Amino acid sequence: MANADQLRREIDRGQGSGKVAYPDPAAAPLATDDEAAGRPPAQAEIEQARQDEIDVDDGPGPNTSDETTRSPSGEGLGLPPPGVTPLLLCALALVLVVAGLIFAYLYQP
């Protein structure tokens, strides 16, 4: 039989689905809205929240990496090697300047 404070502590300890062990600086902690309304959460609601947050086995959380997105050099897959991005941006700028000059030449008054 858990209350909302116990459930929040478990979630903050990383026992929740997809949550790392770190305190959550919530503006309104779990169950605050219900208590402010004069109706603290019922035990059934807390148990439902526990099932949704703690008792779920949906695989690794969002901060867990199986390293399949890294290449042997450590770079993420799909990213250009370091130093290529500025080169690509310069090439794009050059293409735009040449296109602008061609446009200005063809459509001069």
N, CA, C and O atoms as CSV, one atom per row, in Angstrom:
chain,resi,resn,atom,element,x,y,z
A,1,MET,N,N,0.850,-1.173,0.000
A,1,MET,CA,C,0.000,0.000,0.000
A,1,MET,C,C,0.896,1.236,0.000
A,1,MET,O,O,1.516,1.569,1.010
A,2,ALA,N,N,0.953,1.905,-1.139
A,2,ALA,CA,C,1.835,3.062,-1.290
A,2,ALA,C,C,1.023,4.341,-1.347
A,2,ALA,O,O,-0.148,4.348,-1.726
A,3,ASN,N,N,1.681,5.424,-0.958
A,3,ASN,CA,C,1.034,6.717,-1.133
A,3,ASN,C,C,1.763,7.467,-2.250
A,3,ASN,O,O,2.749,6.974,-2.797
A,4,ALA,N,N,1.274,8.651,-2.579
A,4,ALA,CA,C,1.815,9.401,-3.703
A,4,ALA,C,C,3.271,9.792,-3.461
A,4,ALA,O,O,4.069,9.785,-4.399
A,5,ASP,N,N,3.633,10.132,-2.229
A,5,ASP,CA,C,5.021,10.503,-1.933
A,5,ASP,C,C,5.971,9.326,-2.150
A,5,ASP,O,O,7.062,9.499,-2.692
A,6,GLN,N,N,5.562,8.141,-1.730
A,6,GLN,CA,C,6.405,6.960,-1.946
A,6,GLN,C,C,6.574,6.677,-3.433
A,6,GLN,O,O,7.665,6.338,-3.892
A,7,LEU,N,N,5.492,6.819,-4.174
A,7,LEU,CA,C,5.550,6.578,-5.613
A,7,LEU,C,C,6.491,7.578,-6.277
A,7,LEU,O,O,7.286,7.207,-7.141
A,8,ARG,N,N,6.405,8.833,-5.880
A,8,ARG,CA,C,7.283,9.847,-6.463
A,8,ARG,C,C,8.740,9.553,-6.127
A,8,ARG,O,O,9.605,9.698,-6.991
A,9,ARG,N,N,9.033,9.145,-4.903
A,9,ARG,CA,C,10.411,8.797,-4.533
A,9,ARG,C,C,10.930,7.637,-5.391
A,9,ARG,O,O,12.082,7.651,-5.825
A,10,GLU,N,N,10.089,6.647,-5.629
A,10,GLU,CA,C,10.506,5.511,-6.459
A,10,GLU,C,C,10.798,5.961,-7.890
A,10,GLU,O,O,11.768,5.515,-8.501
A,11,ILE,N,N,9.958,6.840,-8.413
A,11,ILE,CA,C,10.169,7.349,-9.765
A,11,ILE,C,C,11.475,8.147,-9.819
A,11,ILE,O,O,12.255,8.000,-10.760
A,12,ASP,N,N,11.714,8.990,-8.811
A,12,ASP,CA,C,12.931,9.794,-8.775
A,12,ASP,C,C,14.182,8.944,-8.602
A,12,ASP,O,O,15.266,9.375,-8.995
A,13,ARG,N,N,14.069,7.768,-8.035
A,13,ARG,CA,C,15.215,6.868,-7.878
A,13,ARG,C,C,15.509,6.081,-9.152
A,13,ARG,O,O,16.440,5.277,-9.185
A,14,GLY,N,N,14.723,6.308,-10.192
A,14,GLY,CA,C,14.966,5.634,-11.456
A,14,GLY,C,C,14.250,4.318,-11.596
A,14,GLY,O,O,14.526,3.566,-12.530
A,15,GLN,N,N,13.334,4.014,-10.693
A,15,GLN,CA,C,12.607,2.762,-10.790
A,15,GLN,C,C,11.458,2.850,-11.780
A,15,GLN,O,O,10.863,1.833,-12.138
A,16,GLY,N,N,11.147,4.050,-12.218
A,16,GLY,CA,C,10.054,4.240,-13.167
A,16,GLY,C,C,10.486,3.926,-14.588
A,16,GLY,O,O,11.678,3.865,-14.891
A,17,SER,N,N,9.528,3.733,-15.431
A,17,SER,CA,C,9.774,3.422,-16.832
A,17,SER,C,C,10.357,4.640,-17.539
A,17,SER,O,O,9.740,5.705,-17.562
A,18,GLY,N,N,11.537,4.484,-18.111
A,18,GLY,CA,C,12.130,5.550,-18.899
A,18,GLY,C,C,12.628,6.723,-18.085
A,18,GLY,O,O,12.730,7.824,-18.627
A,19,LYS,N,N,12.939,6.552,-16.831
A,19,LYS,CA,C,13.390,7.657,-15.989
A,19,LYS,C,C,14.723,7.287,-15.373
A,19,LYS,O,O,14.881,6.185,-14.848
A,20,VAL,N,N,15.669,8.183,-15.430
A,20,VAL,CA,C,16.950,7.951,-14.783
A,20,VAL,C,C,16.832,8.357,-13.322
A,20,VAL,O,O,15.921,9.091,-12.939
A,21,ALA,N,N,17.758,7.873,-12.519
A,21,ALA,CA,C,17.737,8.171,-11.086
A,21,ALA,C,C,18.216,9.598,-10.864
A,21,ALA,O,O,19.414,9.850,-10.730
A,22,TYR,N,N,17.275,10.523,-10.825
A,22,TYR,CA,C,17.584,11.929,-10.591
A,22,TYR,C,C,16.306,12.612,-10.127
A,22,TYR,O,O,15.237,12.363,-10.684
A,23,PRO,N,N,16.399,13.467,-9.119
A,23,PRO,CA,C,15.179,14.126,-8.640
A,23,PRO,C,C,14.537,14.982,-9.727
A,23,PRO,O,O,15.225,15.666,-10.484
A,24,ASP,N,N,13.247,14.936,-9.789
A,24,ASP,CA,C,12.491,15.688,-10.779
A,24,ASP,C,C,12.025,16.990,-10.147
A,24,ASP,O,O,11.194,16.967,-9.239
A,25,PRO,N,N,12.543,18.125,-10.607
A,25,PRO,CA,C,12.138,19.395,-10.010
A,25,PRO,C,C,10.767,19.833,-10.515
A,25,PRO,O,O,10.640,20.852,-11.193
A,26,ALA,N,N,9.766,19.067,-10.184
A,26,ALA,CA,C,8.416,19.336,-10.670
A,26,ALA,C,C,7.850,20.601,-10.020
A,26,ALA,O,O,8.026,20.838,-8.825
A,27,ALA,N,N,7.178,21.394,-10.825
A,27,ALA,CA,C,6.514,22.577,-10.291
A,27,ALA,C,C,5.351,22.161,-9.404
A,27,ALA,O,O,5.064,22.801,-8.392
A,28,ALA,N,N,4.696,21.095,-9.793
A,28,ALA,CA,C,3.594,20.549,-9.005
A,28,ALA,C,C,3.856,19.060,-8.809
A,28,ALA,O,O,3.560,18.267,-9.703
A,29,PRO,N,N,4.400,18.662,-7.665
A,29,PRO,CA,C,4.706,17.246,-7.446
A,29,PRO,C,C,3.466,16.361,-7.596
A,29,PRO,O,O,2.324,16.816,-7.531
A,30,LEU,N,N,3.752,15.083,-7.799
A,30,LEU,CA,C,2.710,14.089,-7.984
A,30,LEU,C,C,1.619,14.224,-6.931
A,30,LEU,O,O,1.924,14.275,-5.740
A,31,ALA,N,N,0.377,14.283,-7.335
A,31,ALA,CA,C,-0.825,14.351,-6.504
A,31,ALA,C,C,-1.102,15.740,-5.937
A,31,ALA,O,O,-2.085,15.912,-5.216
A,32,THR,N,N,-0.277,16.728,-6.234
A,32,THR,CA,C,-0.503,18.069,-5.704
A,32,THR,C,C,-1.817,18.656,-6.202
A,32,THR,O,O,-2.552,19.277,-5.433
A,33,ASP,N,N,-2.114,18.464,-7.472
A,33,ASP,CA,C,-3.351,19.018,-8.026
A,33,ASP,C,C,-4.578,18.448,-7.328
A,33,ASP,O,O,-5.503,19.182,-6.981
A,34,ASP,N,N,-4.578,17.138,-7.126
A,34,ASP,CA,C,-5.715,16.510,-6.448
A,34,ASP,C,C,-5.855,17.024,-5.018
A,34,ASP,O,O,-6.960,17.324,-4.566
A,35,GLU,N,N,-4.739,17.124,-4.315
A,35,GLU,CA,C,-4.801,17.590,-2.928
A,35,GLU,C,C,-5.238,19.045,-2.856
A,35,GLU,O,O,-5.987,19.420,-1.954
A,36,ALA,N,N,-4.783,19.870,-3.793
A,36,ALA,CA,C,-5.184,21.273,-3.803
A,36,ALA,C,C,-6.672,21.417,-4.077
A,36,ALA,O,O,-7.307,22.370,-3.625
A,37,ALA,N,N,-7.220,20.470,-4.813
A,37,ALA,CA,C,-8.646,20.494,-5.107
A,37,ALA,C,C,-9.470,19.944,-3.941
A,37,ALA,O,O,-10.698,19.899,-4.015
A,38,GLY,N,N,-8.796,19.526,-2.864
A,38,GLY,CA,C,-9.516,19.006,-1.713
A,38,GLY,C,C,-9.858,17.531,-1.823
A,38,GLY,O,O,-10.640,17.008,-1.030
A,39,ARG,N,N,-9.267,16.853,-2.815
A,39,ARG,CA,C,-9.549,15.431,-3.001
A,39,ARG,C,C,-8.231,14.707,-3.244
A,39,ARG,O,O,-7.794,14.579,-4.388
A,40,PRO,N,N,-7.595,14.231,-2.176
A,40,PRO,CA,C,-6.345,13.501,-2.382
A,40,PRO,C,C,-6.592,12.255,-3.219
A,40,PRO,O,O,-7.703,11.726,-3.224
A,41,PRO,N,N,-5.571,11.778,-3.927
A,41,PRO,CA,C,-5.780,10.629,-4.806
A,41,PRO,C,C,-6.196,9.388,-4.027
A,41,PRO,O,O,-5.700,9.121,-2.932
A,42,ALA,N,N,-7.100,8.655,-4.609
A,42,ALA,CA,C,-7.558,7.414,-3.995
A,42,ALA,C,C,-6.473,6.349,-4.143
A,42,ALA,O,O,-5.614,6.444,-5.020
A,43,GLN,N,N,-6.518,5.353,-3.294
A,43,GLN,CA,C,-5.528,4.279,-3.344
A,43,GLN,C,C,-5.530,3.583,-4.704
A,43,GLN,O,O,-4.474,3.196,-5.205
A,44,ALA,N,N,-6.703,3.423,-5.298
A,44,ALA,CA,C,-6.791,2.786,-6.615
A,44,ALA,C,C,-6.072,3.627,-7.670
A,44,ALA,O,O,-5.440,3.070,-8.568
A,45,GLU,N,N,-6.157,4.958,-7.579
A,45,GLU,CA,C,-5.474,5.833,-8.526
A,45,GLU,C,C,-3.958,5.738,-8.361
A,45,GLU,O,O,-3.215,5.745,-9.343
A,46,ILE,N,N,-3.513,5.652,-7.119
A,46,ILE,CA,C,-2.076,5.521,-6.861
A,46,ILE,C,C,-1.572,4.185,-7.398
A,46,ILE,O,O,-0.498,4.123,-7.997
A,47,GLU,N,N,-2.326,3.137,-7.193
A,47,GLU,CA,C,-1.927,1.820,-7.696
A,47,GLU,C,C,-1.909,1.801,-9.222
A,47,GLU,O,O,-1.041,1.166,-9.823
A,48,GLN,N,N,-2.855,2.487,-9.850
A,48,GLN,CA,C,-2.864,2.576,-11.313
A,48,GLN,C,C,-1.628,3.332,-11.794
A,48,GLN,O,O,-0.992,2.928,-12.768
A,49,ALA,N,N,-1.289,4.421,-11.116
A,49,ALA,CA,C,-0.087,5.180,-11.468
A,49,ALA,C,C,1.158,4.321,-11.280
A,49,ALA,O,O,2.087,4.395,-12.083
A,50,ARG,N,N,1.185,3.504,-10.226
A,50,ARG,CA,C,2.314,2.607,-9.986
A,50,ARG,C,C,2.453,1.612,-11.141
A,50,ARG,O,O,3.558,1.366,-11.625
A,51,GLN,N,N,1.339,1.047,-11.574
A,51,GLN,CA,C,1.387,0.100,-12.694
A,51,GLN,C,C,1.877,0.786,-13.960
A,51,GLN,O,O,2.646,0.211,-14.731
A,52,ASP,N,N,1.423,2.025,-14.170
A,52,ASP,CA,C,1.810,2.757,-15.370
A,52,ASP,C,C,3.271,3.181,-15.342
A,52,ASP,O,O,3.922,3.223,-16.386
A,53,GLU,N,N,3.797,3.496,-14.160
A,53,GLU,CA,C,5.142,4.052,-14.046
A,53,GLU,C,C,6.205,3.056,-13.608
A,53,GLU,O,O,7.311,3.057,-14.149
A,54,ILE,N,N,5.892,2.216,-12.650
A,54,ILE,CA,C,6.908,1.359,-12.032
A,54,ILE,C,C,6.863,-0.066,-12.546
A,54,ILE,O,O,7.899,-0.629,-12.899
A,55,ASP,N,N,5.690,-0.651,-12.594
A,55,ASP,CA,C,5.566,-2.068,-12.897
A,55,ASP,C,C,5.563,-2.366,-14.390
A,55,ASP,O,O,5.118,-3.437,-14.803
A,56,VAL,N,N,6.051,-1.441,-15.202
A,56,VAL,CA,C,6.062,-1.596,-16.652
A,56,VAL,C,C,7.425,-2.120,-17.081
A,56,VAL,O,O,8.452,-1.663,-16.578
A,57,ASP,N,N,7.444,-3.064,-17.997
A,57,ASP,CA,C,8.700,-3.536,-18.561
A,57,ASP,C,C,8.645,-3.294,-20.060
A,57,ASP,O,O,8.313,-4.185,-20.842
A,58,ASP,N,N,8.979,-2.067,-20.441
A,58,ASP,CA,C,8.909,-1.714,-21.853
A,58,ASP,C,C,10.290,-1.523,-22.465
A,58,ASP,O,O,10.448,-0.782,-23.436
A,59,GLY,N,N,11.271,-2.179,-21.907
A,59,GLY,CA,C,12.610,-2.094,-22.458
A,59,GLY,C,C,13.398,-0.965,-21.842
A,59,GLY,O,O,12.954,-0.352,-20.872
A,60,PRO,N,N,14.555,-0.686,-22.390
A,60,PRO,CA,C,15.408,0.348,-21.828
A,60,PRO,C,C,14.793,1.736,-21.968
A,60,PRO,O,O,14.016,1.993,-22.887
A,61,GLY,N,N,15.143,2.606,-21.063
A,61,GLY,CA,C,14.626,3.963,-21.064
A,61,GLY,C,C,15.296,4.825,-22.127
A,61,GLY,O,O,16.165,4.341,-22.852
A,62,PRO,N,N,14.908,6.086,-22.230
A,62,PRO,CA,C,15.411,6.953,-23.286
A,62,PRO,C,C,16.892,7.298,-23.134
A,62,PRO,O,O,17.536,7.660,-24.119
A,63,ASN,N,N,17.439,7.195,-21.940
A,63,ASN,CA,C,18.843,7.535,-21.733
A,63,ASN,C,C,19.744,6.311,-21.756
A,63,ASN,O,O,20.923,6.401,-21.413
A,64,THR,N,N,19.207,5.181,-22.152
A,64,THR,CA,C,19.982,3.957,-22.229
A,64,THR,C,C,20.407,3.759,-23.675
A,64,THR,O,O,19.583,3.848,-24.584
A,65,SER,N,N,21.685,3.491,-23.890
A,65,SER,CA,C,22.189,3.314,-25.245
A,65,SER,C,C,22.746,1.921,-25.403
A,65,SER,O,O,23.458,1.418,-24.534
A,66,ASP,N,N,22.416,1.302,-26.518
A,66,ASP,CA,C,23.012,0.009,-26.807
A,66,ASP,C,C,24.173,0.175,-27.792
A,66,ASP,O,O,24.696,-0.806,-28.320
A,67,GLU,N,N,24.565,1.424,-28.028
A,67,GLU,CA,C,25.707,1.773,-28.861
A,67,GLU,C,C,25.548,1.388,-30.326
A,67,GLU,O,O,26.538,1.386,-31.058
A,68,THR,N,N,24.336,1.062,-30.782
A,68,THR,CA,C,24.153,0.726,-32.194
A,68,THR,C,C,24.143,1.964,-33.075
A,68,THR,O,O,24.216,1.848,-34.298
A,69,THR,N,N,24.053,3.150,-32.476
A,69,THR,CA,C,24.022,4.366,-33.270
A,69,THR,C,C,25.401,4.998,-33.391
A,69,THR,O,O,25.522,6.127,-33.869
A,70,ARG,N,N,26.436,4.293,-32.969
A,70,ARG,CA,C,27.787,4.841,-33.058
A,70,ARG,C,C,28.631,4.032,-34.037
A,70,ARG,O,O,28.522,2.809,-34.127
A,71,SER,N,N,29.465,4.750,-34.758
A,71,SER,CA,C,30.411,4.098,-35.653
A,71,SER,C,C,31.669,3.760,-34.855
A,71,SER,O,O,31.797,4.195,-33.711
A,72,PRO,N,N,32.596,3.001,-35.424
A,72,PRO,CA,C,33.822,2.681,-34.684
A,72,PRO,C,C,34.615,3.912,-34.253
A,72,PRO,O,O,35.327,3.862,-33.250
A,73,SER,N,N,34.505,5.015,-34.993
A,73,SER,CA,C,35.235,6.223,-34.614
A,73,SER,C,C,34.545,6.960,-33.478
A,73,SER,O,O,35.100,7.915,-32.933
A,74,GLY,N,N,33.337,6.529,-33.113
A,74,GLY,CA,C,32.619,7.189,-32.030
A,74,GLY,C,C,31.609,8.201,-32.508
A,74,GLY,O,O,30.817,8.711,-31.716
A,75,GLU,N,N,31.624,8.499,-33.788
A,75,GLU,CA,C,30.666,9.452,-34.331
A,75,GLU,C,C,29.313,8.780,-34.510
A,75,GLU,O,O,29.240,7.577,-34.757
A,76,GLY,N,N,28.252,9.552,-34.387
A,76,GLY,CA,C,26.921,9.018,-34.624
A,76,GLY,C,C,26.740,8.696,-36.102
A,76,GLY,O,O,27.272,9.399,-36.961
A,77,LEU,N,N,26.003,7.653,-36.398
A,77,LEU,CA,C,25.760,7.295,-37.795
A,77,LEU,C,C,24.925,8.373,-38.464
A,77,LEU,O,O,24.043,8.962,-37.838
A,78,GLY,N,N,25.196,8.625,-39.709
A,78,GLY,CA,C,24.418,9.605,-40.458
A,78,GLY,C,C,24.954,11.015,-40.348
A,78,GLY,O,O,24.451,11.913,-41.024
A,79,LEU,N,N,25.956,11.239,-39.520
A,79,LEU,CA,C,26.533,12.572,-39.392
A,79,LEU,C,C,27.796,12.661,-40.228
A,79,LEU,O,O,28.546,11.689,-40.319
A,80,PRO,N,N,28.046,13.816,-40.842
A,80,PRO,CA,C,29.283,13.944,-41.613
A,80,PRO,C,C,30.485,13.974,-40.672
A,80,PRO,O,O,30.351,14.338,-39.503
A,81,PRO,N,N,31.632,13.601,-41.168
A,81,PRO,CA,C,32.840,13.670,-40.337
A,81,PRO,C,C,33.111,15.105,-39.898
A,81,PRO,O,O,32.653,16.043,-40.550
A,82,PRO,N,N,33.843,15.289,-38.813
A,82,PRO,CA,C,34.140,16.647,-38.344
A,82,PRO,C,C,34.829,17.468,-39.429
A,82,PRO,O,O,35.714,16.967,-40.123
A,83,GLY,N,N,34.429,18.714,-39.574
A,83,GLY,CA,C,35.031,19.612,-40.554
A,83,GLY,C,C,34.327,19.626,-41.896
A,83,GLY,O,O,34.585,20.517,-42.705
A,84,VAL,N,N,33.453,18.678,-42.159
A,84,VAL,CA,C,32.776,18.616,-43.453
A,84,VAL,C,C,31.604,19.586,-43.500
A,84,VAL,O,O,31.309,20.148,-44.555
A,85,THR,N,N,30.937,19.788,-42.379
A,85,THR,CA,C,29.761,20.663,-42.361
A,85,THR,C,C,30.095,22.082,-42.813
A,85,THR,O,O,29.368,22.617,-43.649
A,86,PRO,N,N,31.164,22.730,-42.305
A,86,PRO,CA,C,31.485,24.072,-42.813
A,86,PRO,C,C,31.785,24.073,-44.310
A,86,PRO,O,O,31.442,25.021,-45.016
A,87,LEU,N,N,32.425,23.011,-44.788
A,87,LEU,CA,C,32.722,22.909,-46.215
A,87,LEU,C,C,31.436,22.827,-47.036
A,87,LEU,O,O,31.312,23.467,-48.080
A,88,LEU,N,N,30.483,22.032,-46.551
A,88,LEU,CA,C,29.196,21.925,-47.249
A,88,LEU,C,C,28.445,23.249,-47.235
A,88,LEU,O,O,27.815,23.614,-48.228
A,89,LEU,N,N,28.504,23.966,-46.127
A,89,LEU,CA,C,27.831,25.264,-46.058
A,89,LEU,C,C,28.473,26.274,-47.000
A,89,LEU,O,O,27.765,27.066,-47.623
A,90,CYS,N,N,29.795,26.264,-47.115
A,90,CYS,CA,C,30.483,27.162,-48.063
A,90,CYS,C,C,30.111,26.816,-49.494
A,90,CYS,O,O,29.893,27.708,-50.313
A,91,ALA,N,N,30.038,25.525,-49.802
A,91,ALA,CA,C,29.656,25.104,-51.152
A,91,ALA,C,C,28.228,25.549,-51.468
A,91,ALA,O,O,27.948,26.013,-52.573
A,92,LEU,N,N,27.341,25.407,-50.507
A,92,LEU,CA,C,25.958,25.848,-50.710
A,92,LEU,C,C,25.897,27.360,-50.930
A,92,LEU,O,O,25.167,27.833,-51.801
A,93,ALA,N,N,26.661,28.114,-50.144
A,93,ALA,CA,C,26.686,29.573,-50.306
A,93,ALA,C,C,27.210,29.944,-51.691
A,93,ALA,O,O,26.674,30.850,-52.330
A,94,LEU,N,N,28.244,29.260,-52.159
A,94,LEU,CA,C,28.788,29.529,-53.483
A,94,LEU,C,C,27.765,29.244,-54.573
A,94,LEU,O,O,27.634,30.024,-55.516
A,95,VAL,N,N,27.046,28.151,-54.457
A,95,VAL,CA,C,26.007,27.813,-55.436
A,95,VAL,C,C,24.929,28.897,-55.449
A,95,VAL,O,O,24.466,29.299,-56.516
A,96,LEU,N,N,24.530,29.368,-54.270
A,96,LEU,CA,C,23.504,30.411,-54.212
A,96,LEU,C,C,23.989,31.720,-54.818
A,96,LEU,O,O,23.222,32.406,-55.493
A,97,VAL,N,N,25.244,32.077,-54.591
A,97,VAL,CA,C,25.791,33.307,-55.176
A,97,VAL,C,C,25.839,33.194,-56.701
A,97,VAL,O,O,25.442,34.122,-57.406
A,98,VAL,N,N,26.318,32.071,-57.202
A,98,VAL,CA,C,26.384,31.874,-58.660
A,98,VAL,C,C,24.973,31.897,-59.255
A,98,VAL,O,O,24.753,32.506,-60.302
A,99,ALA,N,N,24.025,31.242,-58.598
A,99,ALA,CA,C,22.648,31.260,-59.096
A,99,ALA,C,C,22.092,32.680,-59.094
A,99,ALA,O,O,21.383,33.070,-60.021
A,100,GLY,N,N,22.407,33.448,-58.069
A,100,GLY,CA,C,21.952,34.844,-58.021
A,100,GLY,C,C,22.556,35.679,-59.127
A,100,GLY,O,O,21.867,36.507,-59.724
A,101,LEU,N,N,23.841,35.475,-59.415
A,101,LEU,CA,C,24.491,36.226,-60.507
A,101,LEU,C,C,23.898,35.856,-61.864
A,101,LEU,O,O,23.676,36.722,-62.710
A,102,ILE,N,N,23.649,34.584,-62.063
A,102,ILE,CA,C,23.028,34.143,-63.326
A,102,ILE,C,C,21.636,34.750,-63.461
A,102,ILE,O,O,21.265,35.243,-64.527
A,103,PHE,N,N,20.868,34.711,-62.368
A,103,PHE,CA,C,19.523,35.288,-62.399
A,103,PHE,C,C,19.586,36.782,-62.708
A,103,PHE,O,O,18.808,37.283,-63.520
A,104,ALA,N,N,20.515,37.494,-62.060
A,104,ALA,CA,C,20.647,38.934,-62.277
A,104,ALA,C,C,21.073,39.231,-63.717
A,104,ALA,O,O,20.612,40.209,-64.306
A,105,TYR,N,N,21.939,38.407,-64.282
A,105,TYR,CA,C,22.383,38.616,-65.664
A,105,TYR,C,C,21.262,38.367,-66.657
A,105,TYR,O,O,21.086,39.130,-67.607
A,106,LEU,N,N,20.500,37.292,-66.439
A,106,LEU,CA,C,19.432,36.936,-67.391
A,106,LEU,C,C,18.245,37.880,-67.312
A,106,LEU,O,O,17.580,38.103,-68.323
A,107,TYR,N,N,17.962,38.430,-66.168
A,107,TYR,CA,C,16.769,39.254,-66.001
A,107,TYR,C,C,17.088,40.706,-65.710
A,107,TYR,O,O,16.375,41.358,-64.947
A,108,GLN,N,N,18.164,41.226,-66.317
A,108,GLN,CA,C,18.476,42.638,-66.103
A,108,GLN,C,C,17.554,43.502,-66.969
A,108,GLN,O,O,17.170,43.100,-68.067
A,109,PRO,N,N,17.207,44.674,-66.473
A,109,PRO,CA,C,16.256,45.528,-67.224
A,109,PRO,C,C,16.822,46.148,-68.479
A,109,PRO,O,O,16.119,46.876,-69.180
